[in-house]
Amino acid sequence: MTTTLPEPPADLGLGLEREVPLSRHTYMRIGGPAAYFGTPEDLAQFERIATWAREHALRLRILGGGSNVCVSDEGVRDVVISLRRACGQIAFDGVEVTAGAAVMLPALARAAAERDLGGLEFAIGIPGSVGGALQTNAGIGDGRCIGDLVRSVKVWRASSRETSGHVTLPAEAITFEYRNTSLHHSEDLVLGATLSLVPRPRAEIDAEMRRLLEARQRTQPTAEPNAGSIFRNPPGDSAGRLIDAAGCKGLTVGHANVSTLHANFIVHDGQGTAADIAAVMAEVQRRVLDTSGVRLRPEVEWWGDGPPPAAWHLPSEA
Ligand SMILES: Cc1cc2nc3c(=O)[nH]c(=O)nc-3n(C[C@H](O)[C@H](O)[C@H](O)COP(=O)(O)OP(=O)(O)OC[C@H]3O[C@@H](n4cnc5c(N)ncnc54)[C@H](O)[C@@H]3O)c2cc1C
């Protein structure tokens, strides 16, 4: 399958590896190979990769923490980029912090706490990057979310030639909704964001973060590979409640099952495949539709080449 794909020319210094298993880079520990995988040293190298990918009509995907994706067992014929080296910086200025897209939320929350700055406590247990969080407006059940803190987002937009691709979007130019933002499905790739925090004593921040982490330990299957909440909450209800009510806790296909601790988590025993996860999801959807009439929509994103598995085939208004 990969024989028809172009080889990156050595003289361009793209630093791309071939056929890299994405199971190494996803929180679920599942996923076939990326045809190309790169961790550019800086934005100049990133832009060379992006330009080369465009010239060869290859899709460029950014992988952050890999905590909200389910990658096909066959992998993807795409160029997958980690911005870990190019966009991993944190800079504080008063109550504002500018963080690179690859900065992980828990690390950012801790760095802010060290400066007596609160606002990011909610993010302590979300294993995603700033760039990933800005795709879904990551947040927690009480309504706190990253969108509330955003002052501006720096993106790379290939079509913006006059700015060499670099565009800074003020918060007002971005729509933040429940687990969705206008940045997602746009052509913009997030390079970093400036967030507005609030002064708060470190002891208070630490105490709240401890409480939040303890609550996760009690209610979520933290020991087994998973991708967090697998379905979005339907309006006015909770996906976990509906899945539990449909009797799906423990439902198993292959090596994957609905967690017995939290019904909206699908876990696997280390041998699970994307096909197992997708099959459990489809069966959960079928049973929940039967018992409550609700079509659950995946929160986790599917990465694959062909049409997505049935679990992701849903009418857009569902
Ligand atoms: C144990 C666990 C608990 C979780 N708890 C929560 C929670 O409480 N609240 C919550 O909201 N989510 C939660 N999640 C889901 C997940 O952590 C979030 O959605 C997170 O924001 C995803 O970030 P990521 O960097 O891992 O994104 P990835 O999974 O790497 O990518 C997700 C999408 O974002 C895109 N993307 C990533 N970086 C960029 C970028 N720089 N520019 C453009 N696109 C980009 C990717 O291409 C992909 O489309 C949880 C997940 C797990 C595994």
The ligand as a Gaussian input file, in Angstrom:
#p B3LYP/6-31G(d) Opt

LIG

0 1
 C       -8.045000       9.429000      30.861000
 C       -8.611000      10.553000      30.030000
 C       -9.356000      11.542000      30.633000
 C       -9.887000      12.571000      29.863000
 N      -10.628000      13.547000      30.476000
 C      -11.114000      14.574000      29.762000
 C      -11.866000      15.622000      30.388000
 O      -12.090000      15.636000      31.585000
 N      -12.325000      16.619000      29.598000
 C      -12.099000      16.662000      28.253000
 O      -12.525000      17.619000      27.606000
 N      -11.403000      15.691000      27.637000
 C      -10.911000      14.659000      28.356000
 N      -10.211000      13.654000      27.724000
 C      -10.037000      13.689000      26.263000
 C       -8.747000      14.377000      25.793000
 O       -7.764000      14.355000      26.788000
 C       -9.025000      15.807000      25.371000
 O       -9.934000      15.841000      24.303000
 C       -7.716000      16.524000      24.957000
 O       -7.970000      17.892000      24.823000
 C       -7.145000      15.991000      23.662000
 O       -5.892000      16.585000      23.462000
 P       -4.715000      15.797000      22.731000
 O       -3.547000      16.701000      22.689000
 O       -4.512000      14.472000      23.375000
 O       -5.351000      15.636000      21.306000
 P       -5.078000      14.452000      20.271000
 O       -5.827000      13.242000      20.727000
 O       -3.644000      14.311000      20.007000
 O       -5.793000      15.048000      18.981000
 C       -7.175000      15.290000      18.982000
 C       -7.497000      16.151000      17.760000
 O       -6.884000      17.416000      17.922000
 C       -6.057000      17.679000      16.798000
 N       -4.916000      18.471000      17.236000
 C       -4.045000      18.204000      18.226000
 N       -3.139000      19.187000      18.319000
 C       -3.438000      20.077000      17.343000
 C       -2.860000      21.302000      16.918000
 N       -1.778000      21.811000      17.504000
 N       -3.438000      21.954000      15.883000
 C       -4.528000      21.446000      15.267000
 N       -5.115000      20.291000      15.613000
 C       -4.568000      19.626000      16.653000
 C       -5.654000      16.325000      16.274000
 O       -5.232000      16.416000      14.915000
 C       -6.948000      15.580000      16.453000
 O       -7.813000      15.945000      15.416000
 C       -9.671000      12.614000      28.479000
 C       -8.909000      11.603000      27.863000
 C       -8.386000      10.589000      28.629000
 C       -7.561000       9.530000      27.970000

